[in-house]
Amino acid sequence: MEYRDKIENLTSDISSTLIDFSIERTKGRMPTQVSSNFITNKEQGDWAERLMLSAINQTSKNYIAVQYGKSDDLIAGDDGFPEFYEEYQKELDSIGKRPDLLIFKKDDYISQWEEDISSFSEEQLHNIVPKAIAGLEIRSSAFLIEKYDSEMNAKVSKATQGALKCKHILLDNYSDLFVGTKNKWIKLLTDITEETLDITTFRRPSWKTSQRHVEATNYFKELKDCIEIIHKRTHLSFTPKVEDLKVVHQWINKYNVPHYYFQVFFDKVYGISFKDILELISNSDREDIDYFIESGDAGNQNKTTIKINPKLGEEIASKVDMPNHNSKMRELARGRLLFYIIFNGGKAYLDINNLLKLLNINENEF
C-alpha cells in the first residue's frame, strides 16, 4: 500500500467533529498589521529550519536536506504583501501546505539545484518533489525542554503532596462536620488517591457557620488549588494546528512523500511522523492524556491546536548549542518602527539512530 493510501485510511478514523477532511478548508484572512513579537517568532522559526538543514547535511554522506517551504521576507504592510498572500492561498488550495524542508537521496538530486528549491517554478517542483524521501515541518519553541519538564514535575509533585495532606487533615480533624447533607464529602475525600487526583473535581464549599467550618473551607480551597495544578497540561508540545492537518494531508495526496513534524527547543529537538499524529488523535481514549486540543493560544494565532507530548516522538537531537542573538529594526509604512530579535549560529547534535528510526532509513545508507 502506498504511503498516501495509508494516510487516507487513517483520516477516515478521525472524528469529523475534530477535523472534517471531506470539506474544503476555510481560507485565511490576510493580516493587516504585524508586531515585533511576530517577526521575532518568524526569525526564530527560520533559524530552526537552518539549524536542522545544517545538522542533516553536515552529518549525512548520502542524503541532502533542502529548503522547500516559502522563505519570502514580506510581512503585512510591505509593498507586494497582498499579492504574495493571495498567491499563497491559491497554492494551499492547489497542492496543500509545503513542508519547510525536503530530504533526498543524493543520487536522486541534481547538485545544481543546491540547497534551496523554494523559488523554483511549479513545473520544476512537480518533477523534483516526488523524488524526496521525507518532508519536514520545522517548528520552534522558546523553551529549554529539560528545565521546563524538571520544574513542572516538581510543581506537580508538590501539588500532589499538598492535596493528599489536605485530604488527611480534613478526614482526621473535621469529619465530625460532614453529617447530613454534608456526608457526601466523606466519600469524595476517601476516594482521593495519588492515582485519582487527575480526575477529581468538585465545587468547594463556603461554610461560615463556625470557626471550624471556616477552617475546613480553607482546607477545601487549598485542596482544590492543588488539584487544579495537577489538571493542567504539564508538558511542552508538538503543535500542529487543526487547519494545517488538512492542507498537509492535501500535499501528501499530491506528492506521496512521508511527512514529519520536528519541534526545535533551545536544548533538544524531537520529531514525530504525520502518520503517528493521525493514529494518536483517532484514539479518543488518549485525549487529555497524550494529546490536548486547545484554542485561544496566542502563540498559535488563537487557532485550534493539537498539543502532543514530545516524549511520544523521537529525540532527534540530544543537544543544541545556543545561537547568537541580536536586535534589529524594521521601518514600516508611515514611519512605524519595529524592533525584533534575529538568531544566528548554534548547532544541533543529531541522535542518528533515532533520526534513522523515525525516517525509516537504513544506517548503512545514511
N, C-alpha and C positions, 0 to 999 in steps of 0.2 A: 504494500500500500504506500502511495506517495505521501510525503510529509503534509502537503496541503489537504489531502483527504483525511489524515488523522486529525488535523486541526478542525476540519469541518465537522467531523463526528463529535468532537469534544464540545463545540459550540452548541450543538443540539441538546447537550445535557445541562446547559446553564439556564437558570430561570429567566424568563423574559422580563420579570419584574426588576431584575438587576441589569441585564443587557439584552435588548431585543435585536439580534443580528439580522432580522428579516426586514427591518425598516431602515430607510436612509438616515444618515446622520443629520443632525441639526447643524447648519452652518454657523460658524462663529461670527461674532460681531467685531468689526475692526476696532481696535483700541484707538483712542483719540489723543491720549497723553501717556507719558512714561515717567517712571520715578527713578531716583538714584538706586533704590533697592532692586528694582527690576534689572537695571543694567549690570549691577554687581552680580546678581544671580546668573545673568547671561554670561558674563565673563567667567564666573566660576564653572559654569557648565562647559564652556569652550575649553577651559583649562583641563577639566576632567577628560574630555574627548582626546585632547593632545596627550595627556598622561597615558591613557590606555593604548592609543595608537603607537606611541613611542615604546611602551613596555613590550608589546607584542612584536614589533618589528626589530627591536634590539635583541630579542630572545630567540625568535624562530629562524631556522635556516630555510625552511621550505614553504612557509606561509607568509602572506603580507596583509596588513590591515591598511585600509584606505578610507579617506573621508568621503562620505556619500551624502549625508544629511545637508540640508540647506545651511550655508555658512555666511549668508549676507549680513552686513553690518547695519542695515537700515533699521530704524526704530520709528515708532509713532511720532509724527511731527516732521520727519525728514521729507524732503522732496522725493517723490517717487515711491513713498511707502504705500499709498493706497493701491497703486498698480501692482507692487510686489505682493501685497496681502491678497489681492484678488487672484493673482496667478497661483499663489499658494493654495487658496481654497479650491481652485479648479483642479490642481494636482491631487489634492486629497480626494476629490470626487472621482478622479480618473484612475489613480493607481494606489491610493491609500497613503499612509504615513511612512516616509522613508526612515529606516534606522540611521543612526548617526555614522556608524562605521560598517564596512563590509570586510570580511576576511576571505581571501582567495588562496588557492594553491598557486605558488609562483609559476608553475608550469602552465597554468591556465590564464595567466595575467601578462599583459604586454608592458614591459618596463617603461615604455614611452608615456604611458598613462600616468606614471608617477604615483604619488600618494593622495591625490585629491581628484575625484571624478565628479564632485558635486555640481560643477557648472557645465558638465557635458550635456549635449542635446538629448532630447527624449529618445530619438532614434538610436543614438550611440548607447545610451543606458539600457535600452531594450535588449541589446545584444550582450552587453557586459554583465549586468546584474545577475542573470540566472546562473552564471558561472561561479558565483560566490558559494562558500560552504556555510556561511553564517552572517547574519545581520545583528549588530549590537546597538541597542538603545542605551545610551550612557546617561545616567542621572547622577547628580552631585548632591551632597548633603554637608552643611556647615557644622558637622559634629565630629568628635572623636568617639567612635562607637564603643571602644573598650571602656573609656571613662564613663560614658553615659550608662552603659549596662551595669557597671560596678556601683555607681551611685544610686541607680534606680532599684537594683536588687537590695541594697542596704536600706533604702527607703521603705520598700515593701516588707522586708524582714522586720523593721522597727514597727511598722503599722500592724503587722500580724501579731507581734508580741503584745502591742498595746491593746489590740482588740480582745485577745484572749485574757489579758489581765482585767479589763473592764468586765468581761463576762463573769469571771470568777468572783470579783468584788460584788457585783450585783446579786449573784446567786447566794454567796456566803453571807452578805451583810444586809440585804434588802428584800429577800424572798418573802418575808412576812407581809410586805406591802402588796404582793401580787396575789390578791384574793378577789373573788367575784369576777367582774368583767376584766380585771387586770391579770387574771390567771393565765391568759394566753402568753404572757411574757416568759413564764417558766419554760414552756415548750420551745419558744424561739431561742432563748439563751442556751438551753440544754442541747439543742440541735447544732449550735455553732461549734465547729472544729476548725483546725487549720485547713482542712480539705474543703470545707463548705463555705468559707468566708467569701470566696469569689462569687458565690451565687446568693448570698444572704442580703436581703434588703428589707427595710421596714421604715415606717414613719415614726420618728421619735416622739415620745410623749412630752408634755409640757406641764407636769404636775406642780402645784403650788400649795397643796393642802397643808403640808407641814414641812419643817426643815429637812427631814429625812426624805420626803418626796422630792424636794428641790435637789438634794444631793444625788438621788437616783437619776433624776432627769439629766443632770450634768454628766453622769457616767454614760447614760444612753447617748448623749450628744458626742462624747469622746469616742464611744464605740462606733457610731455612725461615721464620724470623720475618718477614723482608721479604715473602715470598710470602703469608703469612697476612694481612698488612695489605692487600695487593693484592686478595685474595679477598673481603674484607669489603665489604658494601654501603656505598658512599661517598656516597650522596645522601639527602636528606630525601625525604618521600614524600606522595602521596595515600595514605590509609589505609583503604580500605573493608574492613570485616570480612566474611568469607565468609558468615556467617549473615545479615548485613544485605542482601547482594545478593538473597537470596531474597525478603525482605519488601519491598524496593524494587521488584523485579520484580512482586510481587503488587499493589502500589499502582499501578504503571503499567498493569497489566491492568485495574484498576478504573476509572482516570480518563483513560487515554490522553494523558497530559501528559508531554512530554520532561523528562528528569531529568538533573541535573548535580551533580558534586561540586566544591566550592570549598575550597581549602586556604589558610587565612589565616595567614601568618607575620607577624612584627612589623616586616617591612620590605617585603614584597611579597605579592601574592595570585595564586594560579594556579587555573585551572578546567579540568575535563575532563568530557566527556559520559559518561553511563552507557553509552551505545551504544559509545563508544570503549573503555571499560573491558572490556566483554564481548568486543569484537573482539580486544583485546590478550591477554586470558587464554585465549582459544580457540586461540592460537598457541603451542604448547609450545616452539617454537624460540626464543621470546623470553624464556622463563623464566630467571631468574638473570642476565638482561642488562637488559631494560627493566622487568621486574617480578620481585618476590621474594615467596615465600609463607612467612610466618613465624608461629610460635606462641610462646607464653610471654612475650609483650610486656606488661609490667605496665601500660604506658601505654594499652593497649587491652584491659584486663580479662583478660589472658592468653588471649585468643581468637585463633583463626587469622585472620590479617590479610594482605591483599594490599598490598604496598608498591610503588607506582608512581612512577617519577621524575617530579617536577612539570614538568620541561622537556619532557615528552611532551604536556603540555596547553598551554593558552594563558596568557600572563601577563596577568591581568585588572587588576591594579593594579601600577603600576611603582614606587610609593612608598606607605609607610604611616607616618603620624605616630604616634609612641609615645603610648599612653594614659597617663592618670594612674593611679596605683595606691596603694591604702591598705589597711591591715589592718582586719579586722573580727572580732568574736567572736560565737559562737553557742552558746547553752546547750542541751544535750540532756538526756535523761532521767537521773535520779539525779545531777544536778549536773555532768555531764561537759561540759567546755568545749572548743570547737574554735576555733582562730584560723586565718583564711584571708585571701586577698587578693581585693579587688574591683577592677574596671577600669572607668574612665570616660573618655570623650573619645576623642581620636585621629581620624584621617581617612585614608581610602583614596583615592588618586588614580587613577581608572579609566583604563585604556587602552581608549578607546571602540571603536577599530577591532577589537581583539582580543575584547572582550566581544560585540560585534555578530556577529563571525565565529563565535564559539562558539555563540551563541544563535540564529543564523540570522535576524537582524533586519536589515532594510534601514536604512542610515544615515539616509536622509531621514525614516524613520518614527520613529526614536528620539527 
